Amino acid sequence: MSQARAEDLDEGGSNGGASSSATTTASSPNQLSTVVIQGQAFSSTEIAQREVDQVAGGTALITSEDFANQKLTNIADIFDYQPGVNISQSADFGQAPKISIRGSGINKGWSYWLTGVEFFFDDLPLTGPNGTPTNFWNPYDVSYAQVYKGSNGLVNNGYGLGGSINFAMHTAPNAYPFQARVDVGSFGLEAGQVSTGLVEGNADAYLSAVAVTDQNYAGQSAANSYKLSGNFGYQITPDIEDRFYFRFADNHSQINTGITKYQVLHDPTNGGSSAAQFDTDLYPASFWMGNKTTVRLDSNSQLVIGETFDEYTNIDGAITYGSEWWFDNVGLRTIYTRHDSLLGRDSNTTVSLLGVTDVVAHNHIYAGNGQATRSGELTNPLFSTSFAGSTDVNLSLSNDYNVYQSLWLTTNFSGLYFRRVDNFYSNTSGYNPTPTKDQRLDNFDWQGRVGARWDLAPEAQAFANVSRSVEPPRDVDYGAGYGSGVLPRLQDQTATTIEIGARGKAGIFEGSLSVYRSWVNNELVTVPVLPLKLTSRTNNVSPTINQGIELSLVTTLWQDRRASQPADFTNGDSGGVKDVSGDDHTSTSSRLTLRQSYTYSNFYFESDPIYAHNTLPGIPPQYYQAELRYVNSTGFFAGVNTEVASSYFADYTNSLKTNAYALLGVEIGFAPPKGQWSTYLQFRNITDAHYASAVSPIYDAKGGDAPIFYPGDAFGVYGGVQVHF
């Protein structure tokens, strides 16, 4: 969390874990985004890095510098080279990539609500009882993203097997007064962003506006979106800060219903056999807002209080039927942190409460009305389902204790409460204000985690943990199977996980390694019903095993230290973030680096009466990315990259598989140090390979083909320019 205290930053440092005597001071105008310890300033990004490094398990920090000079139109673009994080396409090419961590949620969730991973905006909740709305995601305003993989998300009030991701928005103190960016490319891509950041005394404001139009390579997948986001911060007193956030989104896209494996190889631009029946996906005028107040109680404790409200809709227009989803959610998050000395050793304690409830939540189904329905003009109601009152509550207690010198013991325990409401209304004889069926499920559960981390050296660390995680069914899981009016007796998905690993730097190498194994009970899977896949069914399945290896390695093959000079983040590589720390911790010398990311995933049924020990479909067992990149001290850069995925199953009987694929890419660009502009040019899939980027797994393909594949992009050229001052 970006409001870390000075003591937390100093934890585990040269004092060997003894109680820190550092104090926090701040100086205008950057006091809202920096922490100063004994004369040294830390930026919000450095604080975020320290937070993920203090977790005894697999984590990652992605900063705007990592994706500044590349194609940037979808949130999926920022997750390259992140082992364990699987990005796949869904029916909604324009807005909703599926994000899965360690196999979570890859086989469940609808195209417009993601499940399996808990998401936050600036430590405030986005995910609710209905899952995660994807239309608010905006890569252009991301300052950094903290990724807590698997059960390590428990430290951030996360649920489930997949962990959590926290997106932090740019703020004025670390943004430029003016910045503009334009991206264009193949398949009708046109995107632009304008942003501004202003600081006046104790107040600051940041505003970003984005427009994206993309015809996309796959048939029936054109999309456009308009997004406005910003925040306003005010330092009320030296110890109290308040910040208000808002996001507005208006998205429109077509629906690709999937094509066959044969079509992926020979006719990939086909929109799907049912595309003419299922056309429009609208997310009109949705908004999310939140407020976060941070109070420094004393030199050793801090309280954060946050509130959120969001409203978002989704309209599906098809000739045969139409549907409307509408949600209003209210969220609360409080975080109390305290630093103490226990038996002469550091002890850091966090107590947090997270709650989200559906104030308004319904799904209306309408009879089809031809082209009018496809354009979003819904008439002739058939039936409705209301989820209003569904609630998630998570009360968590965590402690990080310095047991001995550089050895730390971490513990987390969470008490959970879930309520699911399903009121079914039949409107076939006109509007019916009384529910035909009224059902409610209440459930209490718990999750916990014990871990240890050992600082082997100032920049090297080993870790291990064991945990129990819980993921509840979401509203959309109960809403699957239109018209039933029966709330399925779905169980919470639970998992026991063990993990060991290490991360750090040694000479020319920097990387991380995690090895994990999860015993999963009642895994939740959503399977589309063919042939048109307009309905889906969510079920618990028999026990499964999820295990894997995540490896990340960056190697500096060559560096010209003679040209080394202090870093200045006001160059094009900064992604719109200026340096507020004054720290000369990086160099702009010429260098040649090799960046690699490898994920091994082995997910299978433990002993199913129907599927025996079959592999779970939907994710490649092996996935590899690499980039060889040269950066010159003048700002010129060039690189070659590859993406390789093994074949994987597309059905639960393991009778249908995708083809393995390997992609090649080239990029060049110029981002002059201390310059006010940067540019890039990317060539992707230069061999024009035809491949499936994702599948929507079914129960049994019976050894034949099925329209459940989504094609990856063919050869494309993309370029962009950004200016700032």
C-alpha positions as MATLAB code, in Angstrom:
seq = 'MSQARAEDLDEGGSNGGASSSATTTASSPNQLSTVVIQGQAFSSTEIAQREVDQVAGGTALITSEDFANQKLTNIADIFDYQPGVNISQSADFGQAPKISIRGSGINKGWSYWLTGVEFFFDDLPLTGPNGTPTNFWNPYDVSYAQVYKGSNGLVNNGYGLGGSINFAMHTAPNAYPFQARVDVGSFGLEAGQVSTGLVEGNADAYLSAVAVTDQNYAGQSAANSYKLSGNFGYQITPDIEDRFYFRFADNHSQINTGITKYQVLHDPTNGGSSAAQFDTDLYPASFWMGNKTTVRLDSNSQLVIGETFDEYTNIDGAITYGSEWWFDNVGLRTIYTRHDSLLGRDSNTTVSLLGVTDVVAHNHIYAGNGQATRSGELTNPLFSTSFAGSTDVNLSLSNDYNVYQSLWLTTNFSGLYFRRVDNFYSNTSGYNPTPTKDQRLDNFDWQGRVGARWDLAPEAQAFANVSRSVEPPRDVDYGAGYGSGVLPRLQDQTATTIEIGARGKAGIFEGSLSVYRSWVNNELVTVPVLPLKLTSRTNNVSPTINQGIELSLVTTLWQDRRASQPADFTNGDSGGVKDVSGDDHTSTSSRLTLRQSYTYSNFYFESDPIYAHNTLPGIPPQYYQAELRYVNSTGFFAGVNTEVASSYFADYTNSLKTNAYALLGVEIGFAPPKGQWSTYLQFRNITDAHYASAVSPIYDAKGGDAPIFYPGDAFGVYGGVQVHF';
ca = [
       0.000    0.000    0.000;
       1.385    3.345   -1.032;
       0.938    4.867    2.410;
       3.772    2.841    3.967;
       5.476    4.189    7.053;
       9.155    5.010    7.332;
       9.717    2.122    9.735;
       8.312   -0.310    7.180;
      10.744    0.932    4.543;
      13.677    0.485    6.870;
      12.586   -3.000    7.955;
      15.144   -5.700    7.502;
      17.849   -3.279    6.478;
      21.339   -2.844    7.795;
      20.136   -2.802   11.380;
      19.458   -6.514   11.100;
      15.849   -6.099   12.103;
      16.338   -4.084   15.259;
      13.787   -1.401   15.965;
      14.202    1.546   13.652;
      14.590    5.042   14.946;
      13.876    6.628   11.592;
      11.270    9.340   11.421;
       9.152   10.604    8.594;
       9.232   14.149    7.336;
       7.840   15.712    4.229;
       8.413   18.833    2.215;
       6.098   20.540   -0.253;
       5.195   20.087   -3.037;
       6.007   16.396   -3.185;
       4.979   15.507    0.354;
       1.904   13.689   -0.921;
       3.945   11.091   -2.794;
       7.249   10.708   -0.955;
       8.493    9.497    2.382;
      11.747   10.913    3.735;
      13.912    8.777    6.032;
      16.936   10.351    7.657;
      17.248   12.789    4.758;
      16.562   10.245    1.983;
      13.338   10.552   -0.034;
      11.402    7.526   -1.277;
       8.975    7.782   -4.195;
       5.616    6.025   -4.150;
       6.995    3.441   -6.573;
       9.925    2.652   -4.290;
       7.524    2.270   -1.373;
       5.392   -0.092   -3.464;
       8.477   -2.138   -4.359;
       9.392   -2.444   -0.701;
       5.872   -3.621    0.129;
       5.901   -6.499   -2.353;
       9.450   -7.458   -1.345;
       8.331   -7.863    2.264;
       5.850  -10.606    1.326;
       7.087  -14.149    1.948;
       5.964  -15.425   -1.444;
       5.612  -14.730   -5.144;
       4.954  -11.064   -5.925;
       5.814   -8.532   -8.609;
       5.801   -4.798   -9.196;
       5.047   -3.462  -12.682;
       5.777    0.225  -13.189;
       4.787    2.569  -15.999;
       8.441    2.631  -17.053;
       8.115   -1.064  -17.960;
       5.456   -0.463  -20.638;
       5.988    3.172  -21.644;
       7.271    2.596  -25.177;
       5.090   -0.142  -26.617;
       1.574   -0.759  -27.898;
      -0.713    0.258  -25.056;
      -4.438   -0.036  -25.641;
      -5.576   -2.792  -23.272;
      -4.737   -3.629  -19.665;
      -3.277   -6.925  -20.905;
      -0.432   -4.955  -22.521;
       1.200   -4.245  -19.147;
       1.557   -7.892  -18.033;
       4.272   -9.091  -20.420;
       7.137  -11.049  -18.830;
       5.182  -11.820  -15.647;
       5.540  -15.545  -14.846;
       2.444  -17.161  -13.397;
       0.137  -14.484  -14.832;
      -1.786  -15.852  -17.808;
      -3.513  -13.400  -20.159;
      -6.009  -14.828  -22.626;
      -8.658  -13.356  -24.869;
     -12.394  -13.705  -24.335;
     -15.449  -13.146  -26.514;
     -15.216   -9.419  -25.794;
     -11.954   -8.626  -27.604;
     -12.244   -4.913  -26.939;
     -12.574   -4.792  -23.169;
     -12.224   -8.049  -21.296;
      -9.049  -10.111  -21.432;
      -9.099  -12.916  -18.910;
      -6.378  -12.609  -16.280;
      -5.545  -15.801  -14.436;
      -2.877  -16.320  -11.790;
      -1.782  -19.880  -11.076;
      -4.827  -21.223  -12.916;
      -7.444  -19.211  -11.050;
     -10.626  -18.311  -12.871;
      -9.379  -19.277  -16.328;
     -12.345  -21.625  -16.744;
     -14.981  -19.515  -15.060;
     -16.432  -16.041  -15.295;
     -18.229  -14.261  -18.105;
     -16.598  -12.102  -20.718;
     -17.425   -8.848  -18.979;
     -16.819   -9.822  -15.333;
     -13.602  -11.405  -14.274;
     -13.387  -13.887  -11.411;
     -10.498  -15.679   -9.741;
      -8.373  -12.613   -8.902;
      -9.174   -9.769   -6.507;
      -8.597   -6.267   -7.943;
      -8.046   -2.915   -6.233;
      -7.678    0.688   -7.381;
      -5.220    2.493   -5.089;
      -5.929   -0.004   -2.273;
      -9.703    0.507   -2.679;
     -11.925   -2.387   -3.805;
     -13.012   -2.916   -7.407;
     -14.014   -6.579   -7.111;
     -17.364   -7.260   -5.486;
     -19.881  -10.095   -5.056;
     -20.472   -9.962   -8.818;
     -16.795  -10.315   -9.744;
     -14.612   -7.652  -11.350;
     -15.976   -5.224  -13.975;
     -13.308   -4.879  -16.645;
     -14.595   -1.728  -18.337;
     -12.846    0.550  -15.799;
      -9.385   -0.811  -16.546;
      -7.172    1.823  -18.150;
      -3.461    1.143  -18.779;
      -2.744    4.795  -19.551;
      -3.329    6.025  -16.001;
      -1.448    3.190  -14.249;
       1.563    4.410  -12.282;
       2.313    0.920  -11.018;
       0.624   -2.424  -10.384;
       1.369   -4.625   -7.378;
       0.827   -8.313   -8.140;
       0.360  -10.702   -5.209;
       0.353  -14.199   -6.696;
      -1.774  -16.991   -5.291;
      -2.372  -17.050   -1.564;
       0.078  -14.174   -1.147;
      -2.907  -11.977   -1.980;
      -4.154  -12.672    1.559;
      -1.812   -9.944    2.804;
      -3.812   -7.493    0.670;
      -7.341   -8.642    1.668;
      -7.430  -10.879   -1.400;
      -9.508  -14.020   -1.817;
      -8.936  -17.284   -3.557;
      -6.331  -19.165   -5.489;
      -5.356  -16.291   -7.766;
      -4.345  -13.612   -5.292;
      -4.789   -9.899   -5.928;
      -3.638   -6.996   -8.099;
      -3.562   -3.363   -6.985;
      -3.509   -0.701   -9.722;
      -2.199    2.686   -8.553;
      -3.113    5.774  -10.574;
      -0.681    8.544  -11.380;
      -0.894   11.538   -9.049;
       0.083   15.120   -9.812;
       3.313   15.181   -7.750;
       4.815   12.422   -9.931;
       3.153   13.373  -13.242;
       3.906   16.032  -15.830;
       1.858   19.255  -16.046;
       1.008   18.171  -19.598;
       1.387   14.891  -21.432;
      -0.089   13.629  -24.704;
       0.241   10.269  -26.396;
      -0.912    8.773  -29.720;
      -0.828    5.079  -30.708;
      -1.755    3.739  -34.156;
      -1.372    0.385  -35.816;
      -2.695   -2.531  -37.767;
      -6.326   -3.658  -37.748;
      -7.669   -0.148  -37.358;
      -6.010    0.765  -34.079;
      -6.246    4.450  -33.172;
      -5.700    5.564  -29.595;
      -4.902    8.795  -27.828;
      -4.444   10.125  -24.325;
      -4.088   13.570  -22.781;
      -3.253   14.071  -19.105;
      -2.316   16.846  -16.728;
      -0.994   17.060  -13.198;
      -1.081   20.235  -11.131;
       0.228   20.970   -7.623;
      -0.785   24.077   -5.693;
       0.366   24.324   -2.095;
      -1.072   21.410   -0.131;
      -3.444   20.423   -2.946;
      -2.852   18.510   -6.156;
      -4.987   17.200   -9.028;
      -4.438   14.686  -11.853;
      -6.716   14.163  -14.870;
      -6.468   11.734  -17.806;
      -8.699   11.350  -20.900;
      -8.389    8.365  -23.260;
     -10.077    7.346  -26.523;
      -9.440    4.000  -28.245;
     -10.852    2.612  -31.499;
      -9.803   -0.838  -32.663;
     -11.300   -2.997  -35.429;
      -9.190   -5.954  -34.215;
      -7.932   -8.839  -36.327;
     -10.562  -11.400  -35.382;
     -13.935  -11.095  -37.055;
     -16.864   -9.571  -35.196;
     -14.604   -7.904  -32.600;
     -14.529   -4.162  -33.323;
     -14.455   -2.000  -30.215;
     -14.202    1.585  -29.055;
     -13.964    3.127  -25.621;
     -13.809    6.516  -23.951;
     -12.398    6.835  -20.446;
     -11.878    9.677  -18.014;
     -10.015    9.244  -14.737;
      -8.406   11.415  -12.114;
      -7.750   12.131   -8.482;
      -7.578   15.094   -6.144;
      -5.382   15.113   -3.033;
      -5.164   17.495   -0.121;
      -2.724   17.488    2.805;
      -5.086   18.612    5.567;
      -2.371   18.554    8.245;
       1.155   17.152    8.263;
      -0.382   13.878    9.532;
      -3.659   13.734    7.581;
      -4.073   13.361    3.832;
      -7.284   12.890    1.868;
      -7.519   11.783   -1.764;
     -10.585   11.436   -3.974;
     -10.546    9.185   -7.074;
     -12.953    8.851   -9.985;
     -13.228    6.808  -13.178;
     -15.735    7.115  -16.022;
     -16.005    4.637  -18.886;
     -18.170    4.325  -21.971;
     -17.369    1.187  -23.978;
     -18.871   -0.467  -27.046;
     -17.751   -3.696  -28.666;
     -18.867   -6.571  -30.820;
     -18.936  -10.172  -29.641;
     -16.870  -12.901  -31.257;
     -18.527  -16.192  -30.364;
     -15.549  -18.367  -31.189;
     -14.437  -20.324  -34.230;
     -13.172  -23.838  -34.853;
      -9.570  -24.958  -34.707;
      -9.653  -25.426  -38.473;
     -10.846  -21.859  -38.941;
      -8.072  -20.542  -36.683;
      -5.553  -22.051  -39.087;
      -7.337  -21.301  -42.380;
      -9.980  -18.588  -41.814;
      -9.052  -16.727  -38.595;
     -10.986  -13.537  -39.385;
     -14.289  -15.408  -39.312;
     -16.422  -13.949  -36.530;
     -18.020  -17.226  -35.500;
     -21.004  -19.195  -36.709;
     -23.356  -17.354  -34.358;
     -21.849  -13.890  -34.768;
     -24.800  -12.659  -36.769;
     -27.054  -13.649  -33.878;
     -24.970  -12.185  -31.071;
     -23.656   -8.809  -32.008;
     -23.475   -5.891  -29.604;
     -21.900   -5.575  -26.173;
     -22.389   -2.156  -24.568;
     -21.017   -0.711  -21.343;
     -22.711    2.692  -21.355;
     -21.777    5.494  -18.952;
     -20.315    3.533  -16.050;
     -18.447    5.172  -13.201;
     -16.371    4.274  -10.134;
     -15.429    6.682   -7.356;
     -13.542    6.335   -4.113;
     -12.134    8.349   -1.245;
      -9.142    7.465    0.928;
      -8.149    9.265    4.111;
      -4.748    8.498    5.613;
      -4.111    9.479    9.237;
      -0.710    9.130   10.858;
      -1.737    8.495   14.459;
       1.779    8.669   15.881;
       5.333    7.770   14.919;
       4.461    4.052   15.004;
       0.894    3.724   13.723;
      -1.317    4.731   10.822;
      -4.988    4.416    9.871;
      -6.394    4.386    6.331;
     -10.147    4.694    5.756;
     -11.554    4.234    2.257;
     -15.014    4.206    0.714;
     -16.124    3.386   -2.832;
     -19.238    3.552   -4.968;
     -19.591    2.299   -8.513;
     -22.322    1.900  -11.073;
     -21.913   -0.087  -14.234;
     -24.139   -1.728  -16.782;
     -23.773   -4.209  -19.589;
     -26.197   -4.639  -22.474;
     -25.985   -7.620  -24.815;
     -27.898   -7.192  -28.037;
     -28.738  -10.245  -30.140;
     -31.393  -11.021  -32.717;
     -32.685  -13.952  -30.672;
     -32.586  -12.297  -27.241;
     -31.211   -9.363  -25.270;
     -29.966   -8.936  -21.723;
     -29.188   -6.069  -19.401;
     -26.985   -6.254  -16.303;
     -26.959   -3.384  -13.828;
     -24.888   -3.090  -10.643;
     -24.491   -0.403   -7.979;
     -21.878   -1.395   -5.408;
     -20.791    0.203   -2.142;
     -17.402   -0.685   -0.660;
     -15.460   -0.009    2.528;
     -11.847   -0.664    3.419;
     -10.011    0.278    6.599;
      -6.352   -0.515    7.270;
      -4.664   -0.025   10.625;
      -0.895   -0.593   10.746;
       1.362   -0.490   13.758;
       5.084   -0.917   14.385;
       6.268   -2.238   17.766;
       9.310   -3.713   19.409;
       8.658   -7.187   20.843;
      11.499   -8.796   22.795;
      13.816   -6.279   21.198;
      12.839   -7.239   17.646;
      10.673   -5.493   15.048;
       6.996   -6.426   14.915;
       4.652   -4.949   12.282;
       0.919   -5.591   12.677;
      -1.942   -4.853   10.276;
      -5.663   -5.075   10.962;
      -7.891   -4.541    7.930;
     -11.565   -4.718    7.065;
     -12.873   -5.072    3.519;
     -16.564   -5.091    2.655;
     -18.492   -4.755   -0.617;
     -22.254   -5.082   -1.111;
     -24.615   -4.993   -4.099;
     -27.028   -2.131   -3.480;
     -28.640   -2.550   -6.884;
     -27.938   -5.691   -8.884;
     -30.155   -7.217  -11.526;
     -30.210   -9.059  -14.822;
     -33.145   -8.565  -17.226;
     -33.737  -10.935  -20.147;
     -35.721   -9.697  -23.144;
     -37.229  -11.430  -26.145;
     -35.337  -10.727  -29.351;
     -36.504   -7.912  -31.597;
     -34.216   -8.310  -34.575;
     -31.823   -5.516  -35.424;
     -33.357   -3.233  -32.786;
     -32.214   -5.614  -30.062;
     -28.728   -5.761  -31.579;
     -28.458   -1.984  -31.261;
     -29.352   -2.109  -27.568;
     -33.065   -1.255  -27.872;
     -34.406   -3.926  -25.492;
     -38.145   -4.639  -25.339;
     -40.466   -7.525  -24.422;
     -39.140   -8.552  -20.973;
     -39.195  -12.280  -20.249;
     -37.741  -12.636  -16.760;
     -35.393  -10.952  -14.322;
     -33.011  -11.883  -11.523;
     -32.059   -9.545   -8.673;
     -28.876  -10.027   -6.648;
     -29.328   -6.927   -4.468;
     -28.018   -7.552   -0.970;
     -25.198   -9.911   -1.968;
     -22.227   -9.062    0.250;
     -18.547   -9.933    0.815;
     -16.816   -9.162    4.145;
     -13.177   -9.885    4.985;
     -11.715   -9.076    8.434;
      -7.976   -9.731    8.434;
      -5.162   -9.725   10.997;
      -1.524   -9.896    9.847;
       1.834   -9.759   11.584;
       5.416   -9.618   10.348;
       7.917  -10.429   13.095;
      11.708  -10.360   13.026;
      12.453  -13.699   14.724;
      16.235  -13.553   14.475;
      18.539  -11.200   12.599;
      17.460  -11.427    8.923;
      14.748  -14.073    9.479;
      11.122  -12.897    9.434;
       7.956  -14.810   10.330;
       4.700  -13.669    8.705;
       1.198  -14.722    9.747;
      -2.209  -13.847    8.283;
      -5.701  -14.835    9.359;
      -9.003  -13.721    7.846;
     -12.581  -14.253    8.937;
     -14.959  -14.245    5.964;
     -18.677  -13.722    5.486;
     -20.493  -14.143    2.174;
     -24.163  -13.545    1.387;
     -25.689  -14.432   -1.974;
     -29.193  -13.292   -2.931;
     -31.192  -14.539   -5.931;
     -34.704  -13.160   -6.467;
     -36.291  -14.497   -9.653;
     -39.126  -12.628  -11.435;
     -41.175  -14.018  -14.307;
     -42.429  -11.252  -16.615;
     -43.917  -13.321  -19.419;
     -47.385  -11.942  -18.514;
     -46.226   -8.396  -17.912;
     -44.103   -6.776  -15.222;
     -44.264   -8.743  -11.979;
     -43.166   -6.844   -8.829;
     -43.249  -10.001   -6.681;
     -40.417  -12.518   -7.022;
     -41.472  -15.954   -8.198;
     -38.634  -17.394   -6.141;
     -36.741  -15.641   -3.353;
     -33.543  -17.267   -2.116;
     -30.614  -16.271    0.078;
     -27.460  -18.095    1.117;
     -25.258  -17.012    4.050;
     -21.849  -18.518    4.648;
     -18.975  -18.013    7.081;
     -15.460  -19.209    6.278;
     -11.822  -18.475    7.025;
      -8.439  -18.321    5.339;
      -4.935  -18.136    6.741;
      -1.282  -18.114    5.879;
       2.049  -18.700    7.653;
       5.293  -17.800    5.922;
       8.939  -17.006    6.455;
      11.474  -14.961    4.561;
      15.208  -14.931    5.002;
      17.312  -12.013    3.769;
      20.360  -13.874    2.493;
      22.066  -10.620    1.465;
      21.050   -6.970    1.053;
      19.609   -7.844   -2.374;
      18.770  -11.546   -2.063;
      15.938  -13.298   -0.253;
      14.505  -16.800    0.191;
      10.910  -17.456    1.240;
       8.369  -20.178    1.986;
       4.724  -20.288    3.033;
       1.725  -22.554    3.606;
      -1.828  -21.253    3.312;
      -5.551  -21.932    3.118;
      -7.449  -19.740    0.655;
     -11.151  -19.353   -0.124;
     -13.000  -18.115   -3.197;
     -16.793  -17.726   -3.019;
     -19.133  -18.132   -5.996;
     -20.017  -14.805   -7.604;
     -23.397  -13.387   -8.589;
     -22.760  -14.246  -12.220;
     -22.139  -17.878  -11.239;
     -25.655  -18.074   -9.838;
     -27.028  -16.108  -12.773;
     -25.790  -18.672  -15.290;
     -28.571  -20.832  -16.701;
     -31.179  -18.193  -17.529;
     -34.715  -18.755  -16.444;
     -34.168  -21.505  -13.911;
     -35.042  -19.364  -10.922;
     -33.170  -21.844   -8.752;
     -30.115  -20.755   -6.798;
     -27.528  -23.548   -7.284;
     -25.974  -24.934   -4.132;
     -22.469  -23.926   -5.070;
     -19.739  -24.353   -2.469;
     -16.833  -22.061   -1.674;
     -13.705  -23.072   -3.552;
     -10.911  -23.756   -1.045;
      -7.242  -24.567   -1.500;
      -4.284  -25.535    0.644;
      -1.029  -24.314   -0.889;
       2.666  -24.680   -0.164;
       5.239  -22.443   -1.848;
       8.989  -21.989   -1.758;
      11.143  -19.583   -3.706;
      13.754  -16.855   -3.879;
      14.347  -13.455   -5.469;
      17.160  -10.944   -5.704;
      20.216   -9.650   -7.527;
      23.693  -11.136   -7.942;
      26.197   -9.577  -10.302;
      24.718   -9.344  -13.790;
      21.610  -11.351  -12.791;
      18.291  -10.254  -11.313;
      15.298  -12.533  -10.985;
      12.848  -14.605   -8.992;
      11.799  -18.240   -8.662;
       8.627  -19.706   -7.130;
       7.566  -23.341   -6.880;
       4.070  -24.094   -5.572;
       1.512  -26.883   -5.172;
      -2.191  -26.399   -4.340;
      -4.723  -28.993   -3.267;
      -8.021  -27.497   -4.472;
     -11.481  -28.573   -3.274;
     -14.748  -27.604   -4.985;
     -12.987  -25.760   -7.800;
     -15.492  -23.508   -9.579;
     -15.675  -23.894  -13.366;
     -18.035  -22.270  -15.869;
     -18.692  -24.172  -19.068;
     -20.537  -22.664  -22.074;
     -23.526  -24.482  -23.503;
     -23.153  -25.101  -27.222;
     -23.953  -24.398  -29.958;
     -24.384  -20.624  -29.483;
     -22.844  -20.363  -25.992;
     -25.491  -17.816  -24.960;
     -25.796  -19.522  -21.582;
     -23.262  -21.120  -19.285;
     -23.301  -23.374  -16.272;
     -21.111  -23.025  -13.201;
     -20.362  -26.066  -11.065;
     -18.009  -27.295   -8.372;
     -15.802  -30.142   -9.544;
     -14.011  -32.907   -7.694;
     -10.613  -32.231   -6.048;
      -7.885  -30.914   -8.331;
      -4.151  -30.267   -8.111;
      -2.633  -26.979   -9.285;
       1.147  -26.908   -9.247;
       3.766  -25.003  -11.135;
       7.050  -23.152  -11.481;
       7.470  -19.415  -12.104;
      10.852  -18.113  -13.212;
      11.885  -14.576  -14.116;
      15.450  -13.605  -15.045;
      17.031  -10.399  -16.344;
      20.683  -10.659  -17.411;
      22.857   -7.642  -18.203;
      25.019   -9.087  -20.962;
      27.001   -5.899  -21.507;
      27.111   -2.384  -20.099;
      29.312    0.572  -21.037;
      30.003    2.017  -17.607;
      32.242    4.704  -19.076;
      29.127    6.451  -20.376;
      27.295    6.041  -17.102;
      25.543    9.091  -15.755;
      22.945    9.719  -13.065;
      19.415    8.705  -13.922;
      16.781   11.289  -14.676;
      13.287    9.901  -14.985;
      12.121   12.882  -17.020;
      12.947   10.917  -20.181;
      10.648    8.999  -22.473;
      11.281    5.746  -20.602;
       9.504    7.095  -17.559;
       6.019    6.514  -18.900;
       4.883    9.908  -17.699;
       6.431    9.714  -14.238;
       8.973   12.295  -13.223;
      11.683   11.700  -10.625;
      10.791   13.121   -7.208;
      13.380   11.300   -5.151;
      16.602   12.854   -6.397;
      18.238    9.429   -5.992;
      20.961    8.422   -8.447;
      20.030    4.749   -8.167;
      19.891    3.997  -11.912;
      22.111    4.606  -14.899;
      21.412    5.656  -18.477;
      24.564    3.982  -19.777;
      24.486    1.893  -22.946;
      23.626   -1.726  -22.201;
      22.481   -5.039  -23.652;
      20.025   -7.088  -21.582;
      18.239  -10.397  -21.931;
      14.875  -10.609  -20.191;
      13.208  -14.012  -19.773;
      10.005  -15.297  -18.206;
       9.003  -18.963  -17.923;
       5.820  -20.494  -16.496;
       5.204  -24.199  -15.990;
       1.593  -25.110  -15.116;
       0.464  -28.618  -14.220;
      -3.236  -28.601  -13.325;
      -5.228  -31.847  -13.209;
      -8.048  -33.776  -11.542;
      -6.868  -35.698   -8.521;
      -9.203  -38.642   -9.131;
     -12.477  -37.730  -10.820;
     -15.105  -40.454  -11.418;
     -15.590  -39.225  -15.011;
     -12.365  -37.432  -15.946;
      -9.959  -39.571  -13.868;
      -6.604  -37.724  -13.789;
      -7.250  -35.588  -16.873;
      -5.499  -32.286  -17.319;
      -7.609  -29.185  -16.729;
      -8.103  -27.339  -20.026;
      -7.520  -23.711  -20.860;
      -3.866  -22.953  -20.023;
      -0.646  -23.981  -21.813;
       1.520  -26.196  -19.574;
       4.595  -24.270  -20.704;
       4.797  -20.599  -21.603;
       7.969  -18.625  -22.347;
       8.739  -15.001  -23.215;
      12.130  -13.475  -23.930;
      13.515  -10.173  -25.158;
      17.045   -9.234  -26.185;
      17.208   -5.443  -25.886;
      19.896   -2.860  -26.616;
      19.630    0.618  -25.101;
      22.056    3.385  -26.058;
      22.955    6.251  -23.739;
      21.544    8.646  -26.361;
      18.079    7.119  -25.875;
      17.956    4.861  -28.947;
      16.709    1.336  -28.215;
      16.090   -1.803  -30.267;
      15.078   -5.325  -29.444;
      13.939   -8.716  -30.652;
      11.446  -10.795  -28.703;
       9.689  -14.134  -28.752;
       6.623  -15.735  -27.210;
       6.319  -19.529  -27.114;
       3.372  -21.588  -25.843;
       2.927  -25.351  -25.770;
      -0.297  -26.974  -26.920;
      -3.038  -27.476  -24.346;
      -6.408  -29.153  -24.020;
      -9.666  -27.440  -24.931;
     -12.101  -29.863  -23.250;
     -12.331  -31.777  -19.992;
     -12.198  -35.192  -21.664;
      -8.831  -34.162  -23.185;
      -9.964  -35.068  -26.703;
      -9.205  -31.708  -28.367;
      -6.016  -29.637  -28.169;
      -4.734  -26.347  -29.485;
      -1.576  -26.184  -31.554;
       1.665  -24.997  -30.017;
       2.934  -21.696  -31.355;
       6.008  -19.455  -31.429;
       5.858  -15.737  -32.230;
       8.664  -13.349  -33.140;
       8.740   -9.577  -32.816;
      11.034   -6.600  -33.381;
      10.955   -3.117  -31.852;
      12.919    0.112  -32.195;
      12.483    3.527  -30.649;
      14.023    6.655  -29.263;
      13.608    8.104  -25.768;
      16.300   10.770  -25.231;
      17.484   11.299  -21.644;
      16.088   14.521  -20.203;
      14.026   14.829  -23.383;
      10.409   15.854  -23.720;
       9.314   13.219  -26.174;
       9.702    9.562  -27.086;
       8.614    7.275  -29.913;
       8.474    3.565  -30.675;
       7.766    1.203  -33.579;
       6.833   -2.463  -33.057;
       6.542   -5.351  -35.509;
       4.565   -8.197  -33.955;
       4.191  -11.787  -35.162;
       6.513  -11.124  -38.066;
       6.153  -14.715  -39.328;
       2.363  -14.189  -39.579;
       1.662  -17.349  -37.577;
      -1.956  -18.482  -37.219;
      -2.678  -19.609  -33.685;
      -5.326  -19.683  -30.959;
      -4.726  -17.110  -28.240;
      -7.463  -18.580  -26.033;
     -10.185  -21.206  -25.805;
     -13.523  -21.453  -24.016;
     -13.327  -25.056  -22.726;
     -16.288  -27.422  -23.032;
     -16.986  -30.754  -21.372;
     -16.426  -33.076  -24.315;
     -15.480  -32.337  -27.915;
     -15.700  -36.089  -28.644;
     -12.417  -35.945  -30.522;
     -13.780  -33.531  -33.104;
     -13.585  -29.801  -33.686;
     -15.698  -27.143  -31.949;
     -16.263  -23.351  -32.255;
     -14.513  -22.517  -28.973;
     -11.236  -20.992  -30.194;
     -10.233  -17.329  -30.386;
      -7.530  -16.357  -32.905;
      -4.430  -14.417  -31.990;
      -3.373  -11.387  -34.014;
      -1.613  -11.865  -37.340;
       1.439   -9.833  -38.393;
       0.965   -6.244  -37.279;
       2.826   -2.955  -37.120;
       2.274   -0.498  -34.267;
       3.778    2.859  -33.455;
       3.367    5.707  -31.044;
       4.626    9.085  -29.916;
       4.334   10.820  -26.565;
       5.293   14.337  -25.569;
       5.394   16.000  -22.165;
       6.553   19.127  -20.451;
];
